[in-house]
């Protein structure tokens, strides 16, 4: 409650980042030997990248809507979401040995 009153942008940034972390953790790993499993994982990874992009857009919108409030937490959350997307892209590339 105190955080919401003090800086609701920080609270929202933490909520979004936590949701991103949970989604990435739930992705798991593909079974490289099963083409069906691999295809399903690739679909899920693609959906997750889109979801992380949506989260980034939401944070950017919140930051733009509060230009007077500098939020280090929101900025860090944006960076971490970007790293999560990069890591997923790297995992996809590794699946194809790119």
C-alpha positions in Angstrom: 0.0 0.0 0.0 2.8 2.4 0.9 4.5 1.7 -2.4 1.4 2.3 -4.4 0.8 5.7 -2.7 4.5 6.6 -3.0 5.1 5.6 -6.6 2.5 3.4 -8.3 4.7 3.3 -11.4 7.3 1.3 -9.5 4.7 -1.1 -8.2 3.3 -1.7 -11.7 6.8 -2.2 -13.1 7.5 -4.8 -10.5 4.2 -6.6 -11.2 4.9 -6.6 -14.9 8.5 -7.8 -14.5 7.3 -10.6 -12.1 4.7 -11.7 -14.6 7.5 -11.8 -17.3 9.8 -13.9 -15.1 7.0 -16.3 -14.3 6.1 -16.7 -18.0 9.8 -17.3 -19.0 10.2 -19.9 -16.2 7.1 -21.7 -17.4 8.4 -22.0 -20.9 10.7 -24.9 -20.0 12.9 -26.6 -22.6 12.0 -28.4 -25.8 12.6 -32.1 -26.5 15.1 -31.8 -29.3 14.4 -35.4 -30.4 10.7 -35.0 -30.8 9.7 -32.8 -33.8 6.2 -32.3 -32.4 7.5 -31.2 -29.0 10.0 -28.9 -30.7 7.3 -27.3 -32.9 5.1 -26.8 -29.8 7.9 -25.2 -27.9 8.7 -22.9 -30.8 5.1 -21.8 -30.9 5.1 -21.1 -27.1 8.4 -19.2 -27.4 7.0 -17.0 -30.1 3.9 -16.3 -28.0 6.1 -15.5 -25.1 8.2 -13.1 -27.1 5.0 -11.3 -28.2 3.8 -11.2 -24.6 7.1 -9.7 -23.4 6.9 -7.1 -26.2 3.4 -6.2 -24.9 4.7 -5.9 -21.4 7.5 -3.6 -22.6 4.9 -1.5 -24.5 2.8 -1.2 -21.4 5.8 0.0 -19.3 6.8 2.5 -22.0 3.3 3.8 -22.1 3.3 4.2 -18.3 6.6 5.9 -18.3 5.4 8.3 -21.1 2.3 9.0 -19.1 4.3 10.0 -16.0 7.2 12.1 -17.4 7.6 14.0 -14.2 8.3 10.8 -12.3 11.6 9.3 -13.0 11.4 5.6 -12.2 14.6 3.7 -12.1 12.7 0.5 -11.3 10.5 0.8 -14.4 13.6 1.5 -16.6 15.3 -1.5 -15.1 12.2 -3.6 -15.7 12.2 -2.6 -19.3 15.9 -3.6 -19.7 15.2 -6.9 -18.0 12.3 -7.7 -20.2 14.5 -6.9 -23.2 17.1 -9.4 -21.9 14.5 -12.0 -21.4 13.4 -11.6 -25.1 17.0 -11.8 -26.2 17.5 -15.0 -24.2 14.5 -16.6 -25.8 15.7 -15.6 -29.2 19.1 -17.1 -28.4 17.4 -20.3 -27.3 15.4 -20.5 -30.5 18.6 -20.0 -32.5 20.4 -22.7 -30.5 17.6 -25.1 -31.3 18.5 -24.7 -35.0 22.2 -24.3 -34.3 22.2 -20.8 -35.8 
